[in-house]
């Protein structure tokens, strides 16, 4: 009886999670890299920069959004690290050096879909991802309409992988989507997981090309 109940509960959870997944709109992804970098072998160690990408305290910070870490930033960090580890990268032990430094930033901005203008309120950390990208091609082809609330959230994840010794950007990318403010997909954990999964689809990806990941 207990086994039967557990199976039923698991099935219900799967249906619930499946419903949440289908509610997430497509994500536009653009990646940049100069060439297939060396050091991508499975087992390569990395460290995550404790200063979010785009924070004014960062070397290339542009002052977009709130500075410093947050619980939402932690959600994005966890989602990115999961994708890195699926690619075979290994987190360095606390305090240990690693050949790769990973920098993570995000941006969440309110917008009224009926007006088509973004509100000046921006929460989180976003900004430039460095020398290659400059956000070329982002925001093209995303369906910002749909039913429900007119208030939309523009969500963006930016990740940059640097050579830790030189600070040179080896790979960088952005993932962008728009969701209804009342949709389950607007929850930070779901948004972070979806954006990170899309960003690392086909890693490292074709440099300079914008793709749509559903």
Backbone as numpy.savetxt, mean C-alpha at the origin, in Angstrom:
# Nx Ny Nz CAx CAy CAz Cx Cy Cz
-20.75 -33.14 17.05 -21.58 -31.93 17.05 -20.72 -30.67 17.05
-19.67 -30.72 17.87 -18.78 -29.57 17.95 -18.06 -29.35 16.63
-17.66 -30.48 15.99 -16.96 -30.35 14.72 -17.88 -29.76 13.66
-19.14 -30.18 13.68 -20.11 -29.67 12.72 -20.33 -28.17 12.92
-20.41 -27.75 14.18 -20.61 -26.33 14.48 -19.42 -25.51 14.03
-18.22 -26.03 14.27 -17.01 -25.30 13.88 -16.95 -25.13 12.37
-17.31 -26.17 11.65 -17.28 -26.09 10.19 -18.28 -25.05 9.69
-19.45 -25.01 10.32 -20.45 -24.03 9.93 -19.97 -22.61 10.20
-19.33 -22.44 11.33 -18.82 -21.12 11.67 -17.74 -20.68 10.69
-16.85 -21.63 10.33 -15.79 -21.30 9.38 -16.37 -20.95 8.02
-17.42 -21.66 7.61 -18.05 -21.37 6.33 -18.65 -19.98 6.32
-19.30 -19.62 7.45 -19.90 -18.29 7.55 -18.83 -17.21 7.49
-17.71 -17.46 8.17 -16.61 -16.49 8.15 -16.06 -16.34 6.74
-15.94 -17.45 6.02 -15.41 -17.40 4.66 -16.31 -16.59 3.75
-17.63 -16.79 3.91 -18.57 -16.02 3.10 -18.48 -14.54 3.41
-18.33 -14.23 4.71 -18.23 -12.83 5.12 -17.00 -12.18 4.53
-15.86 -12.89 4.64 -14.61 -12.35 4.11 -14.68 -12.24 2.59
-15.34 -13.22 1.95 -15.47 -13.16 0.51 -16.28 -11.97 0.07
-17.32 -11.63 0.85 -18.14 -10.47 0.53 -17.35 -9.19 0.65
-16.49 -9.12 1.66 -15.65 -7.93 1.84 -14.68 -7.79 0.68
-14.13 -8.95 0.24 -13.13 -8.89 -0.82 -13.73 -8.38 -2.12
-14.95 -8.85 -2.44 -15.56 -8.43 -3.69 -15.98 -6.97 -3.66
-16.09 -6.39 -2.45 -16.51 -5.01 -2.34 -15.37 -4.04 -2.61
-14.14 -4.55 -2.65 -12.99 -3.68 -2.86 -12.86 -3.35 -4.35
-12.83 -2.08 -4.72 -12.74 -1.70 -6.13 -11.35 -1.97 -6.70
-11.20 -1.85 -8.03 -9.88 -2.06 -8.64 -8.84 -1.08 -8.10
-7.60 -1.50 -8.20 -6.47 -0.69 -7.72 -5.55 -0.41 -8.89
-5.16 0.85 -9.04 -4.17 1.21 -10.06 -2.78 1.16 -9.45
-1.89 0.50 -10.16 -0.54 0.28 -9.66 0.48 0.74 -10.69
1.49 1.47 -10.23 2.62 1.86 -11.07 3.90 1.56 -10.31
4.82 0.87 -10.97 6.11 0.55 -10.36 7.24 1.11 -11.22
8.37 1.40 -10.57 9.54 1.92 -11.27 10.79 1.24 -10.73
11.67 0.85 -11.63 12.99 0.36 -11.24 13.91 0.55 -12.43
15.17 0.84 -12.16 16.12 1.13 -13.23 16.42 -0.13 -14.04
16.53 -1.24 -13.34 16.81 -2.53 -13.97 16.49 -3.59 -12.94
16.58 -4.84 -13.33 16.36 -5.90 -12.35 17.50 -5.85 -11.35
17.24 -5.34 -10.13 18.33 -5.13 -9.18 18.93 -6.44 -8.70
20.22 -6.37 -8.35 20.85 -7.53 -7.74 20.40 -7.60 -6.29
20.53 -8.77 -5.71 20.18 -8.90 -4.30 18.73 -9.23 -4.04
17.97 -9.63 -5.11 16.57 -9.98 -4.90 16.40 -11.46 -4.56
17.50 -12.16 -4.36 17.41 -13.60 -4.11 16.61 -13.88 -2.84
15.97 -15.03 -2.83 15.21 -15.44 -1.64 16.14 -15.46 -0.43
15.67 -14.91 0.66 16.47 -14.85 1.88 17.17 -13.53 2.09
17.07 -12.62 1.12 17.68 -11.29 1.28 16.99 -10.57 2.44
17.80 -10.00 3.32 17.26 -9.35 4.51 16.89 -7.89 4.23
15.91 -7.40 4.97 15.49 -6.02 4.84 15.16 -5.46 6.22
15.19 -4.13 6.31 14.69 -3.42 7.49 13.67 -2.40 7.01
12.69 -2.12 7.84 11.69 -1.10 7.52 12.07 0.19 8.22
12.15 1.27 7.46 12.46 2.57 8.03 11.36 2.96 9.02
11.75 3.37 10.22 10.76 3.75 11.23 10.12 5.10 10.94
10.73 5.88 10.02 10.13 7.15 9.62 9.30 6.91 8.36
7.98 7.09 8.42 7.14 6.83 7.25 7.55 7.67 6.05
7.47 7.06 4.88 7.78 7.75 3.63 6.86 8.95 3.46
7.45 10.12 3.18 6.66 11.33 3.04 6.57 12.14 4.30
7.04 11.60 5.43 7.05 12.35 6.68 8.04 13.51 6.55
7.72 14.69 7.08 8.65 15.81 6.99 10.02 15.50 7.60
10.06 14.53 8.51 11.34 14.18 9.13 12.21 13.32 8.22
11.60 12.76 7.17 12.37 11.93 6.25 13.21 12.81 5.33
14.32 12.26 4.80 15.20 13.06 3.94 14.49 13.67 2.73
13.50 12.94 2.16 12.81 13.47 0.99 11.37 13.82 1.31
11.09 14.05 2.59 9.72 14.32 3.02 9.15 15.57 2.37
7.87 15.51 2.04 7.24 16.65 1.39 6.17 17.26 2.27
6.05 16.74 3.48 5.12 17.35 4.42 3.67 17.09 4.14
3.35 15.99 3.46 1.95 15.67 3.16 1.38 14.83 4.28
0.23 15.24 4.82 -0.41 14.46 5.86 0.22 14.67 7.21
-0.24 13.86 8.16 0.26 13.97 9.53 1.60 13.25 9.64
2.49 13.80 10.47 3.80 13.20 10.64 3.75 12.11 11.68
4.74 11.22 11.63 4.86 10.20 12.65 4.04 8.96 12.34
4.26 7.93 13.15 3.58 6.67 12.96 2.20 6.71 13.61
1.37 5.74 13.25 0.03 5.64 13.79 -0.39 4.19 13.70
-1.53 3.88 14.30 -2.06 2.52 14.22 -2.38 2.17 12.77
-2.85 3.15 12.00 -3.15 2.89 10.60 -1.86 2.62 9.82
-0.81 3.38 10.12 0.47 3.12 9.46 0.95 1.72 9.80
0.73 1.27 11.03 1.12 -0.08 11.41 0.39 -1.12 10.56
-0.88 -0.84 10.22 -1.64 -1.76 9.37 -0.98 -1.86 7.99
-0.56 -0.73 7.46 0.09 -0.73 6.14 1.46 -1.41 6.22
2.17 -1.16 7.30 3.48 -1.80 7.44 3.32 -3.33 7.50
2.37 -3.80 8.28 2.15 -5.24 8.40 1.77 -5.85 7.04
0.93 -5.14 6.28 0.50 -5.64 4.98 1.66 -5.69 4.00
2.51 -4.66 4.01 3.67 -4.62 3.11 4.67 -5.71 3.49
4.92 -5.86 4.79 5.88 -6.88 5.22 5.40 -8.28 4.84
4.11 -8.51 4.92 3.59 -9.82 4.52 3.90 -10.07 3.04
3.72 -9.05 2.20 4.00 -9.21 0.78 5.49 -9.40 0.51
6.32 -8.67 1.24 7.76 -8.82 1.09 8.19 -10.24 1.42
7.63 -10.77 2.48 8.01 -12.12 2.89 7.47 -13.18 1.93
6.33 -12.90 1.30 5.84 -13.81 0.25 6.77 -13.82 -0.96
7.49 -12.71 -1.16 8.47 -12.64 -2.24 9.79 -13.29 -1.86
9.92 -13.72 -0.62 11.14 -14.39 -0.18 12.08 -13.54 0.63
11.74 -12.26 0.85 12.58 -11.40 1.68 12.41 -11.77 3.15
13.45 -11.50 3.91 13.46 -11.89 5.33 13.73 -10.67 6.19
12.91 -10.40 7.21 13.17 -9.24 8.08 14.43 -9.46 8.90
15.24 -8.42 9.00 16.45 -8.51 9.82 16.07 -8.48 11.28
16.87 -9.11 12.10 16.63 -9.09 13.53 16.80 -7.68 14.06
16.17 -7.40 15.19 16.24 -6.06 15.78 17.68 -5.58 15.90
17.94 -4.42 15.32 19.27 -3.83 15.42 20.27 -4.34 14.41
19.93 -5.40 13.69 20.87 -5.97 12.72 20.83 -5.18 11.41
21.94 -5.18 10.71 22.00 -4.51 9.42 21.41 -5.40 8.32
20.97 -4.75 7.27 20.40 -5.49 6.14 20.74 -4.75 4.86
20.86 -5.45 3.75 21.21 -4.78 2.48 20.08 -3.93 1.90
18.85 -4.16 2.34 17.72 -3.41 1.80 17.00 -2.64 2.89
16.63 -1.40 2.57 15.81 -0.59 3.48 14.48 -0.32 2.79
13.41 -0.63 3.49 12.06 -0.46 2.94 11.40 0.74 3.60
10.85 1.61 2.77 10.18 2.80 3.28 8.72 2.75 2.83
7.83 3.02 3.77 6.39 2.85 3.53 5.65 4.13 3.88
4.72 4.52 3.03 3.87 5.67 3.31 2.47 5.43 2.79
1.49 6.14 3.33 0.13 6.02 2.82 -0.55 7.37 2.91
-1.64 7.49 2.18 -2.43 8.72 2.22 -3.90 8.34 2.15
-4.71 9.00 2.96 -6.16 8.79 2.97 -6.79 10.17 2.94
-7.59 10.44 1.91 -8.18 11.76 1.76 -9.66 11.66 1.44
-10.47 12.52 2.05 -11.91 12.56 1.80 -12.19 13.32 0.51
-13.27 12.89 -0.19 -13.67 13.58 -1.40 -15.16 13.38 -1.59
-15.84 14.39 -2.04 -17.25 14.29 -2.36 -17.38 13.87 -3.81
-17.86 12.63 -4.03 -17.93 12.10 -5.39 -18.85 12.93 -6.28
-19.88 13.53 -5.70 -20.81 14.32 -6.50 -20.18 15.59 -7.01
-19.27 16.15 -6.22 -18.62 17.40 -6.60 -17.35 17.13 -7.38
-16.70 16.00 -7.06 -15.46 15.65 -7.75 -14.25 16.37 -7.19
-14.41 16.98 -6.02 -13.27 17.68 -5.42 -12.88 17.01 -4.13
-11.59 16.96 -3.92 -11.05 16.33 -2.74 -11.08 17.31 -1.59
-11.41 16.82 -0.40 -11.43 17.70 0.75 -10.00 18.01 1.19
-9.77 19.13 1.87 -8.42 19.46 2.31 -7.95 18.61 3.48
-8.85 17.78 4.03 -8.48 16.95 5.18 -7.77 15.71 4.69
-6.54 15.51 5.13 -5.77 14.34 4.74 -5.17 13.71 5.98
-5.39 12.42 6.14 -4.89 11.72 7.32 -3.89 10.68 6.87
-2.77 10.58 7.57 -1.78 9.58 7.24 -0.54 10.21 6.66
0.26 9.41 6.00 1.52 9.87 5.43 1.58 9.44 3.98
1.82 10.36 3.08 1.95 10.03 1.66 3.14 10.75 1.10
3.08 11.10 -0.18 4.16 11.91 -0.75 4.93 11.20 -1.83
5.97 11.84 -2.27 6.78 11.35 -3.37 7.43 10.02 -3.02
7.60 9.16 -4.03 8.34 7.93 -3.81 9.74 8.01 -4.43
10.19 9.19 -4.73 11.59 9.32 -5.11 11.84 9.68 -6.56
12.95 9.16 -7.11 13.49 9.67 -8.35 12.79 9.16 -9.60
12.20 7.96 -9.54 11.64 7.39 -10.75 10.21 7.83 -11.02
9.36 7.74 -9.97 7.93 7.74 -10.18 7.27 9.05 -10.43
7.20 9.88 -9.42 6.47 11.14 -9.48 4.99 10.92 -9.77
4.50 9.70 -9.50 3.08 9.41 -9.62 2.57 9.39 -11.03
3.40 9.14 -12.02 2.97 9.17 -13.41 1.90 8.11 -13.65
0.80 8.52 -14.24 -0.24 7.58 -14.63 -1.24 7.24 -13.57
-1.04 7.69 -12.34 -1.95 7.32 -11.27 -3.26 8.08 -11.40
-4.33 7.41 -11.04 -5.64 8.05 -11.05 -6.35 7.94 -12.37
-5.78 7.23 -13.33 -6.41 7.09 -14.63 -7.21 5.79 -14.67
-8.46 5.88 -15.06 -9.25 4.67 -15.29 -9.97 4.13 -14.09
-9.81 4.70 -12.91 -10.52 4.21 -11.74 -11.94 4.74 -11.75
-12.88 3.84 -11.52 -14.28 4.25 -11.44 -14.55 4.83 -10.06
-14.73 6.12 -10.01 -14.94 6.79 -8.72 -16.40 6.94 -8.39
-17.26 6.39 -9.21 -18.69 6.51 -8.94 -19.20 5.35 -8.12
-20.43 4.93 -8.41 -21.00 3.81 -7.68 -22.06 4.29 -6.71
-22.79 3.31 -6.16 -23.87 3.64 -5.25 -23.38 3.95 -3.86
-24.32 4.17 -2.98 -23.97 4.42 -1.59 -23.64 5.86 -1.34
-22.88 6.06 -0.30 -22.54 7.41 0.12 -21.75 8.15 -0.96
-22.00 9.46 -1.08 -21.24 10.27 -2.03 -19.84 10.55 -1.52
-19.65 10.39 -0.22 -18.33 10.66 0.32 -17.41 9.49 0.02
-16.32 9.79 -0.67 -15.36 8.78 -1.08 -14.05 8.99 -0.34
-13.27 7.94 -0.28 -11.93 8.02 0.26 -10.95 7.66 -0.85
-10.00 8.56 -1.11 -8.90 8.25 -2.01 -7.79 7.64 -1.16
-7.43 6.40 -1.45 -6.43 5.68 -0.66 -5.20 5.41 -1.51
-4.05 5.67 -0.94 -2.81 5.46 -1.68 -1.75 4.84 -0.77
-1.06 3.85 -1.31 0.07 3.23 -0.63 1.31 3.45 -1.48
2.39 3.89 -0.86 3.67 4.08 -1.55 4.75 3.27 -0.83
5.54 2.56 -1.59 6.63 1.76 -1.03 7.90 2.02 -1.85
8.99 2.16 -1.15 10.27 2.34 -1.82 11.29 1.41 -1.17
12.03 0.68 -2.00 13.08 -0.20 -1.52 14.42 0.40 -1.92
15.23 0.71 -0.93 16.52 1.36 -1.16 17.67 0.39 -0.92
18.80 0.68 -1.56 20.06 0.06 -1.18 20.45 0.71 0.15
20.48 -0.08 1.20 20.70 0.48 2.54 22.06 1.15 2.66
23.04 0.68 1.91 24.39 1.24 2.02 24.51 2.58 1.34
23.84 2.76 0.20 24.00 3.99 -0.57 22.79 4.92 -0.50
21.64 4.38 -0.12 20.42 5.18 -0.10 19.77 5.30 -1.46
20.34 4.64 -2.48 19.79 4.70 -3.83 18.50 3.88 -3.92
17.50 4.44 -4.59 16.25 3.73 -4.78 16.45 2.61 -5.79
16.11 1.38 -5.41 16.20 0.24 -6.31 14.86 -0.08 -6.95
13.80 0.13 -6.18 12.44 -0.18 -6.65 11.47 0.72 -5.89
10.44 1.17 -6.57 9.42 1.94 -5.89 8.10 1.80 -6.62
7.04 1.98 -5.89 5.73 1.85 -6.51 4.64 2.51 -5.70
3.52 2.76 -6.38 2.34 3.32 -5.74 1.12 2.52 -6.15
0.21 2.37 -5.21 -1.08 1.73 -5.47 -2.16 2.70 -5.04
-3.17 2.90 -5.89 -4.18 3.92 -5.65 -5.57 3.35 -5.92
-6.52 3.65 -5.03 -7.90 3.27 -5.26 -8.81 4.29 -4.60
-10.11 4.16 -4.87 -11.11 5.04 -4.26 -12.28 4.18 -3.81
-12.71 4.37 -2.58 -13.80 3.57 -2.02 -14.81 4.48 -1.34
-16.02 3.98 -1.22 -17.02 4.72 -0.45 -16.59 4.78 1.00
-16.80 5.92 1.63 -16.37 6.09 3.01 -17.07 5.12 3.94
-18.25 4.62 3.54 -19.02 3.71 4.39 -18.81 2.24 4.02
-18.00 1.98 3.02 -17.79 0.60 2.58 -16.85 -0.15 3.50
-17.03 -1.47 3.63 -16.09 -2.26 4.44 -14.65 -2.10 3.98
-14.47 -1.88 2.66 -13.12 -1.74 2.12 -12.39 -0.50 2.63
-13.12 0.42 3.25 -12.49 1.63 3.79 -11.79 1.36 5.12
-12.06 0.21 5.72 -11.39 -0.12 6.98 -9.89 -0.24 6.74
-9.08 0.36 7.60 -7.63 0.39 7.37 -7.00 -0.98 7.09
-7.39 -2.00 7.85 -6.76 -3.31 7.68 -7.09 -3.90 6.31
-8.35 -3.76 5.87 -8.74 -4.28 4.56 -8.11 -3.46 3.43
-8.11 -2.14 3.59 -7.52 -1.28 2.56 -6.03 -1.54 2.41
-5.34 -1.66 3.54 -3.90 -1.90 3.50 -3.58 -3.23 2.83
-4.34 -4.27 3.17 -4.09 -5.59 2.59 -4.33 -5.59 1.09
-5.41 -4.94 0.65 -5.73 -4.90 -0.77 -4.69 -4.12 -1.56
-4.31 -2.94 -1.05 -3.33 -2.11 -1.76 -1.96 -2.79 -1.83
-1.54 -3.40 -0.72 -0.24 -4.07 -0.70 -0.22 -5.27 -1.63
-1.30 -6.04 -1.63 -1.39 -7.20 -2.51 -1.32 -6.77 -3.97
-2.03 -5.70 -4.31 -2.01 -5.20 -5.68 -0.63 -4.67 -6.06
-0.01 -3.95 -5.14 1.28 -3.33 -5.42 2.36 -4.37 -5.74
2.29 -5.52 -5.09 3.32 -6.55 -5.29 2.90 -7.63 -6.28
1.77 -7.44 -6.95 1.35 -8.39 -7.98 2.36 -8.40 -9.13
2.91 -9.57 -9.43 3.89 -9.66 -10.52 5.20 -8.96 -10.21
5.53 -8.82 -8.93 6.76 -8.12 -8.52 7.98 -8.66 -9.28
8.91 -7.79 -9.74 8.95 -6.34 -9.52 8.07 -5.52 -10.47
7.50 -6.18 -11.48 6.61 -5.47 -12.41 7.38 -4.78 -13.52
6.62 -4.36 -14.52 7.23 -3.65 -15.65 7.40 -2.17 -15.28
8.62 -1.69 -15.35 8.93 -0.34 -14.93 8.21 0.70 -15.78
7.53 1.64 -15.11 6.88 2.73 -15.77 5.50 2.43 -16.31
5.04 1.21 -16.17 3.72 0.84 -16.70 2.68 0.90 -15.59
1.50 1.47 -15.90 0.39 1.49 -14.95 -0.56 0.37 -15.30
-0.87 -0.45 -14.30 -1.78 -1.57 -14.50 -2.96 -1.44 -13.52
-4.03 -2.12 -13.83 -5.18 -2.16 -12.95 -5.30 -3.57 -12.39
-5.34 -3.67 -11.08 -5.45 -4.97 -10.40 -6.82 -5.04 -9.74
-7.59 -6.06 -10.07 -8.93 -6.22 -9.52 -8.91 -7.15 -8.32
